[in-house]
Amino acid sequence: MKSYEQTIKEYMHALGSSDLEGILTNFASDAMVRSPFLGRMSAKEFFPKVVESSIRSDITVYDILTSAAGKQRAVGYFNYDWTLKDGNKVTFDCADVFEFDTDGQIVEMIILYDTHPIRERVGDKFQ
């Protein structure tokens, strides 16, 4: 089984490359995502929306933190430099909280960031 750190790095690389298949290989088939923009939905529904709305994503990982309480959880803290299909560009710091199953697959991802500056630039284009 891969480490949580390796899984998160592979996910972020695939996200930066808009590689939908590569993104989803890190998630369990019934995985869920909680997003400030789109609410709670399956990873299979969420990530096609991200890939379809993006031209480019540059991700700079600051840190990957694992649970100090022994939970099957880790956090990826990173800068997301995101260019949308309409040419709008937003840059923000983000923390994704990942919950893993016993096989090391992501079963839930909670996305955390300050939405105020992003909503001003993006509006409802992501939906």
N, C-alpha and C positions, 0 to 999 in steps of 0.2 A: 504494500500500500504506500502511495506517495504521502509525503508530509503535507500538512495543511499549507505550509509556506510554498511548496512546489505547486500545489493545486492553484493557489491564489496567483502566483506568478504566471502560470500557464493561462489562466483565465484572463488576466490583465493584458497579456501579450495578444491573445486572440481578440479581446475587445478592441485594443488599439489597432489591430489589423482588419477589423470588421469581418472577422472569420466566424460566421454564425455556427458552423459545425464545430469548430474548435472551442467556442464558448460553451456550447451545450454539452460537450463531452465531459465537462467538469461537474455537471449538475445531474442529480437523480432525475428519473423520468417524471416524477411528480413534484419537483422542486417549485418553490414559490419565491416571488420577489416582491418586496415592499418598496415602492418608489414614491418620492415626494410629488412627482408629476402625475403618475398613472395609478397610484394606489397599489392594492394587492392584486397580483395576477400570477399565472404560471410563468415559469422561465421560458417555456416554449412559446408563449404569447408575447412576453415582454421583449426578449432580445431581437426578434425580427423587426419590431418597431424601432429599436435603437439603431440597428444596422441600416434599415431603410431610410431613416432620417439623417444619416451621417454621410459626410464626404470623407472626413478624416478625424481620427482621435489620437492625440499624443498623450501618453500616460507616463508620468514620472512617479515612481513608487518612492514614498518617503520611508515607510516602515510596514512590517507585517508583525502583528502582535498576537500571541496565543493566550488562551485562557490561563490565568493564574490559579483558578479554582478547579482545574482539571476537567472542565467542560469540553465538549466537542465543538469548540468555537474559536474563531480567529477573526482579526480585523485587518483589513488592508487600508492603509492611509496613503493617499496619493493626490497628485495634481492631475486634473483632467482638462486638457486643452482640446475642445470639441468644436469642430466645424460642421455645421448643418448643411443640408443640401441646398438651401437658399443662400448660402454664403455667410450667414450669421456665424460669428465665432464667439464662444464663451470659454472662459478659463476659471476654474474654481477648485478649491480643495475639497476632498470628499473622503469619507470613511465608509467602507462597506463592511458590514458585520455578517460573517458567514457561519452558518450552523451546518455541521457535517453529520452524516450517518456513520454507522460502524464500518462501512466499506470505504470511507474517505470521500464520498461524493457530497457535493453541496446540496442540502435539502431546503435551505432558506437563505436568502440574502436580503439584508435590510440596508438600504442606501440612505446615508445621512449627509446633508450639506445645507448650507444657508441658501434657501430658494429665492430670497428677495432679489438679489442682483441678477440672477439667472432668468427669473420670470420677466424682468424688465426687457431683457434682450431676446428671449426665446418666445415668450407669450404662449400661445397654444399650438405652435407649429409642431411640437413633438407628439401631439395626440393625433 
